[in-house]
């Protein structure tokens, strides 16, 4: 860390410490504070492109926050002990907060119709409770209510004593139970993916109505004529993306002939995954809808798909230094590439629309971003604990 950036960070953290003395509340507090405009710019080599090197503010989240209703939502240690779930806007102001069980509390963003909710699960040795809060206002919608187990994901999937279950975000009730012949696989925005008697189906968490069934899953063109049958791939993709492996032969000893990625809500084909499909991953930019499908090997096809029309934006082999993408927002995808020799691992920023590398370096990867472009990047403070510093785009 350069002396200049260390000085800027010290100023940011001093503002945070001073403002954190006041306990945050629902009316909006001063848990985080903007950096004075006269502050000297940071070392741009330590800031991911295309962000401006001038830091805006810093927040002492205990871990990377999530984005809900254009707010950063995460856990913060309370001055008097315990933890708060805190929502912070793009200007660094606390919009609402509420006490939670502890730093180990798990939370996720869910959708109930047009309503965006933050669902928090608190676990103790003998039971787990869940509560839901309106993302924009912090108003409690339901809970605390006992639930069968801790958050397991993807989405509102919990690990119950008799198997996995999926919650209905609108009410907090268990919508789908795992039972003989039925597996609970994923949930996203009120759609629950299940496998019933070997067939993949998507059902509505609120009503139980079936959104789509196995006939909806269409194999990529190159697999036409193989007679392949869709089967859930063991490792899930992003919450809204499911990976399917296409198999032929006897059900007891099937042979995999290909892989594909599909939209969980509709079952529509997102991308063919011809190489390294068993280890491919998906990343969705929530601000643009672009889906990236990538993998860990040199022969993996790196694919970017438009979120509106499912058109392939670009596709190319990963090459000798495959990028492990970890975050995407506002048209830029961030990941790490491992080079051979003395160079080691470096961070990379890629333009989602073109595949062009926008920059690379040793900076930390961003972890959350609003549609305005305000982006949080973890930076270690003098104690070694991460603070999440906000930057704006250039």
TISE-589900 format. One record per residue (C-alpha): residue in one letter; x, y, z; residue number from 0. Coordinates in steps of 0.25 Angstrom, whole numbers. Example, Ala and Ser with C-alpha at 12.3 -4.5 7.8 and 13.67 -1.06 7.14 Angstrom:
2
  residuo      X      Y      Z  num
        A     49    -18     31    0
        S     55     -4     29    1
//
This chain:
394
  residuo      X      Y      Z  num
        X      0      0      0    0
        X      6     13     -4    1
        X      8     24      7    2
        X     -2     33     -1    3
        X    -13     23     -1    4
        X    -10     19     14    5
        X    -12     34     17    6
        X    -25     34     10    7
        X    -30     21     16    8
        X    -26     27     30    9
        X    -35     39     28   10
        X    -47     30     23   11
        X    -46     21     35   12
        X    -44     32     45   13
        X    -58     38     39   14
        X    -64     24     41   15
        X    -59     23     55   16
        X    -64     36     59   17
        X    -78     34     53   18
        X    -80     20     58   19
        X    -81     25     72   20
        X    -95     28     70   21
        X   -104     16     70   22
        X   -111     15     56   23
        X   -126     15     55   24
        X   -137     14     45   25
        X   -138     29     43   26
        X   -124     29     37   27
        X   -111     31     44   28
        X    -97     34     42   29
        X    -90     20     43   30
        X    -82     24     30   31
        X    -78     37     26   32
        X    -73     43     13   33
        X    -58     47     11   34
        X    -56     62     10   35
        X    -55     66     -4   36
        X    -41     72     -2   37
        X    -35     58      1   38
        X    -24     55     -8   39
        X    -26     44    -18   40
        X    -22     30    -15   41
        X    -12     22    -23   42
        X    -19     18    -35   43
        X    -11      5    -36   44
        X    -19      0    -24   45
        X    -33      3    -30   46
        X    -40     -6    -40   47
        X    -43      0    -53   48
        X    -51      7    -58   49
        X    -53     13    -44   50
        X    -48     27    -40   51
        X    -37     27    -30   52
        X    -43     37    -21   53
        X    -50     29     -9   54
        X    -64     33     -5   55
        X    -66     27      8   56
        X    -63     14     16   57
        X    -73      5     24   58
        X    -68     -5     35   59
        X    -77    -17     30   60
        X    -73    -30     36   61
        X    -73    -37     22   62
        X    -76    -33      8   63
        X    -90    -27      8   64
        X   -101    -30     -2   65
        X   -109    -21    -11   66
        X   -124    -19     -9   67
        X   -133     -9    -15   68
        X   -120      0    -18   69
        X   -115     -1     -4   70
        X   -103     -8      2   71
        X   -108    -17     13   72
        X    -98    -24     23   73
        X    -95    -27     37   74
        X    -87    -17     46   75
        X    -83    -18     60   76
        X    -91     -9     69   77
        X    -83      0     78   78
        X    -90     -6     91   79
        X    -87    -20     86   80
        X    -95    -29     77   81
        X    -98    -27     62   82
        X   -107    -19     54   83
        X   -112    -22     40   84
        X   -110     -8     33   85
        X   -114     -3     20   86
        X   -105      8     14   87
        X   -108     17      1   88
        X    -99     22     -9   89
        X    -95     34     -2   90
        X    -91     26     10   91
        X   -103     29     19   92
        X   -110     19     28   93
        X   -124     17     23   94
        X   -128      7     33   95
        X   -123     -3     43   96
        X   -128    -14     52   97
        X   -121    -23     62   98
        X   -118    -38     59   99
        X   -113    -50     66  100
        X    -98    -48     63  101
        X    -87    -48     53  102
        X    -91    -62     49  103
        X   -105    -58     44  104
        X   -107    -62     30  105
        X   -116    -53     21  106
        X   -120    -53      6  107
        X   -128    -44     -3  108
        X   -141    -50     -8  109
        X   -153    -45    -17  110
        X   -167    -47    -14  111
        X   -175    -41    -26  112
        X   -170    -27    -28  113
        X   -165    -26    -13  114
        X   -150    -28    -11  115
        X   -147    -34      3  116
        X   -135    -36     12  117
        X   -137    -50     19  118
        X   -129    -52     31  119
        X   -126    -66     38  120
        X   -121    -67     52  121
        X   -117    -80     57  122
        X   -115    -86     72  123
        X   -112   -100     76  124
        X   -127   -104     77  125
        X   -134    -96     66  126
        X   -133    -86     55  127
        X   -142    -74     52  128
        X   -144    -65     40  129
        X   -149    -51     38  130
        X   -151    -43     26  131
        X   -150    -28     24  132
        X   -154    -18     13  133
        X   -141    -15      6  134
        X   -144      0      4  135
        X   -150      3     17  136
        X   -145     -7     27  137
        X   -159    -10     31  138
        X   -161    -24     36  139
        X   -170    -32     27  140
        X   -171    -45     35  141
        X   -164    -52     46  142
        X   -157    -56     54  143
        X   -162    -70     51  144
        X   -156    -84     53  145
        X   -151    -90     41  146
        X   -145   -105     39  147
        X   -131   -101     38  148
        X   -120    -91     34  149
        X   -118    -85     20  150
        X   -112    -94     10  151
        X   -115    -88     -3  152
        X   -115    -85    -15  153
        X   -126    -75    -11  154
        X   -136    -78      0  155
        X   -132    -92      1  156
        X   -130    -97     16  157
        X   -124   -110     21  158
        X   -135   -117     29  159
        X   -133   -129     38  160
        X   -140   -138     28  161
        X   -134   -131     16  162
        X   -134   -118      8  163
        X   -146   -109      8  164
        X   -150    -96      1  165
        X   -157    -84      7  166
        X   -167    -75      1  167
        X   -161    -61      3  168
        X   -175    -54      4  169
        X   -179    -62     16  170
        X   -167    -69     22  171
        X   -174    -82     21  172
        X   -168    -95     16  173
        X   -172    -96      1  174
        X   -166   -109     -3  175
        X   -161   -121      5  176
        X   -151   -131      1  177
        X   -157   -145      2  178
        X   -155   -158     -5  179
        X   -155   -156    -20  180
        X   -154   -141    -19  181
        X   -141   -133    -17  182
        X   -140   -118    -14  183
        X   -129   -112    -23  184
        X   -130    -96    -24  185
        X   -139    -84    -22  186
        X   -138    -71    -28  187
        X   -148    -59    -28  188
        X   -160    -68    -24  189
        X   -157    -80    -34  190
        X   -152    -93    -27  191
        X   -145   -104    -35  192
        X   -148   -118    -31  193
        X   -145   -132    -37  194
        X   -158   -141    -36  195
        X   -156   -155    -40  196
        X   -144   -152    -48  197
        X   -150   -140    -56  198
        X   -146   -125    -54  199
        X   -158   -116    -51  200
        X   -159   -101    -46  201
        X   -171    -98    -37  202
        X   -176    -85    -31  203
        X   -172    -84    -16  204
        X   -185    -76    -13  205
        X   -195    -85    -20  206
        X   -188    -98    -23  207
        X   -192    -96    -38  208
        X   -182   -102    -48  209
        X   -175    -91    -57  210
        X   -169   -101    -66  211
        X   -165   -116    -67  212
        X   -155   -125    -74  213
        X   -161   -123    -88  214
        X   -157   -108    -87  215
        X   -142   -111    -86  216
        X   -136   -111   -100  217
        X   -123   -117   -103  218
        X   -112   -108   -111  219
        X   -113   -110   -126  220
        X   -100   -118   -126  221
        X   -107   -129   -118  222
        X   -118   -130   -127  223
        X   -121   -145   -131  224
        X   -113   -151   -119  225
        X   -126   -153   -111  226
        X   -120   -147    -99  227
        X   -128   -146    -86  228
        X   -127   -134    -77  229
        X   -121   -137    -63  230
        X   -117   -127    -52  231
        X   -102   -124    -51  232
        X    -98   -126    -37  233
        X    -91   -112    -35  234
        X   -101   -101    -37  235
        X    -98    -88    -44  236
        X   -102    -75    -40  237
        X   -116    -74    -33  238
        X   -123    -71    -45  239
        X   -116    -81    -54  240
        X   -116    -96    -55  241
        X   -107   -105    -61  242
        X   -112   -117    -69  243
        X   -104   -129    -73  244
        X   -109   -137    -85  245
        X   -108   -152    -84  246
        X   -111   -164    -93  247
        X   -112   -179    -89  248
        X   -118   -187    -78  249
        X   -122   -178    -66  250
        X   -114   -186    -56  251
        X   -101   -184    -65  252
        X   -103   -172    -73  253
        X    -92   -165    -82  254
        X    -91   -150    -82  255
        X    -91   -144    -96  256
        X    -92   -130    -93  257
        X    -95   -118    -84  258
        X   -104   -106    -84  259
        X   -108    -94    -76  260
        X   -122    -90    -74  261
        X   -130    -78    -68  262
        X   -137    -84    -55  263
        X   -149    -75    -57  264
        X   -153    -80    -71  265
        X   -144    -92    -74  266
        X   -139    -85    -86  267
        X   -126    -88    -92  268
        X   -115    -78    -88  269
        X   -103    -84    -93  270
        X    -97    -97    -99  271
        X    -85   -101    -90  272
        X    -77   -111   -100  273
        X    -64   -111    -92  274
        X    -61   -114    -78  275
        X    -76   -114    -75  276
        X    -75   -122    -63  277
        X    -67   -111    -56  278
        X    -73    -98    -63  279
        X    -79    -87    -54  280
        X    -88    -75    -57  281
        X    -88    -61    -52  282
        X    -99    -51    -55  283
        X    -98    -36    -55  284
        X   -110    -32    -47  285
        X   -109    -18    -53  286
        X   -108    -22    -67  287
        X   -114    -36    -68  288
        X   -102    -41    -75  289
        X    -98    -55    -72  290
        X    -84    -60    -72  291
        X    -81    -75    -74  292
        X    -67    -79    -71  293
        X    -58    -90    -66  294
        X    -44    -94    -60  295
        X    -37   -100    -72  296
        X    -30    -95    -84  297
        X    -40   -101    -94  298
        X    -53    -95    -87  299
        X    -61    -87    -96  300
        X    -63    -73    -89  301
        X    -77    -68    -93  302
        X    -84    -55    -90  303
        X    -99    -55    -93  304
        X   -109    -43    -94  305
        X   -119    -43    -83  306
        X   -130    -37    -91  307
        X   -130    -46   -104  308
        X   -121    -57   -100  309
        X   -111    -53   -112  310
        X    -97    -58   -110  311
        X    -89    -45   -109  312
        X    -75    -52   -111  313
        X    -69    -65   -108  314
        X    -54    -70   -108  315
        X    -46    -81   -102  316
        X    -41    -77    -88  317
        X    -26    -79    -92  318
        X    -14    -83    -84  319
        X    -19    -73    -73  320
        X    -33    -75    -70  321
        X    -40    -64    -62  322
        X    -48    -68    -50  323
        X    -59    -58    -50  324
        X    -64    -54    -36  325
        X    -72    -41    -38  326
        X    -79    -33    -49  327
        X    -86    -20    -49  328
        X    -90     -9    -58  329
        X    -84    -16    -70  330
        X    -70    -20    -64  331
        X    -67    -34    -60  332
        X    -55    -36    -50  333
        X    -47    -48    -47  334
        X    -33    -54    -45  335
        X    -24    -60    -55  336
        X    -12    -69    -50  337
        X      0    -67    -59  338
        X     12    -77    -59  339
        X     25    -73    -54  340
        X     28    -61    -45  341
        X     16    -53    -49  342
        X      7    -61    -40  343
        X     -8    -57    -39  344
        X    -13    -44    -44  345
        X    -27    -37    -44  346
        X    -34    -35    -57  347
        X    -45    -26    -62  348
        X    -53    -30    -74  349
        X    -63    -22    -83  350
        X    -76    -31    -83  351
        X    -81    -26    -96  352
        X    -67    -28   -104  353
        X    -59    -37    -96  354
        X    -48    -27    -96  355
        X    -39    -26    -84  356
        X    -41    -12    -77  357
        X    -29    -14    -68  358
        X    -21    -23    -59  359
        X    -13    -22    -47  360
        X    -11    -26    -32  361
        X    -24    -19    -27  362
        X    -34    -26    -19  363
        X    -47    -30    -26  364
        X    -60    -21    -24  365
        X    -71    -28    -16  366
        X    -83    -20    -18  367
        X    -88     -9    -27  368
        X   -101      0    -28  369
        X   -107      3    -42  370
        X   -102     17    -40  371
        X    -88     11    -41  372
        X    -83     13    -27  373
        X    -75      1    -24  374
        X    -69     -5    -11  375
        X    -55    -10    -11  376
        X    -49    -17      2  377
        X    -37    -10      7  378
        X    -29    -15     20  379
        X    -28     -5     31  380
        X    -16     -4     40  381
        X    -22    -16     49  382
        X    -23    -25     37  383
        X    -38    -25     37  384
        X    -45    -21     24  385
        X    -52     -8     22  386
        X    -61     -6     10  387
        X    -57      6      3  388
        X    -67     12     -8  389
        X    -62     18    -21  390
        X    -70     24    -33  391
        X    -68     21    -47  392
        X    -59     29    -56  393
//
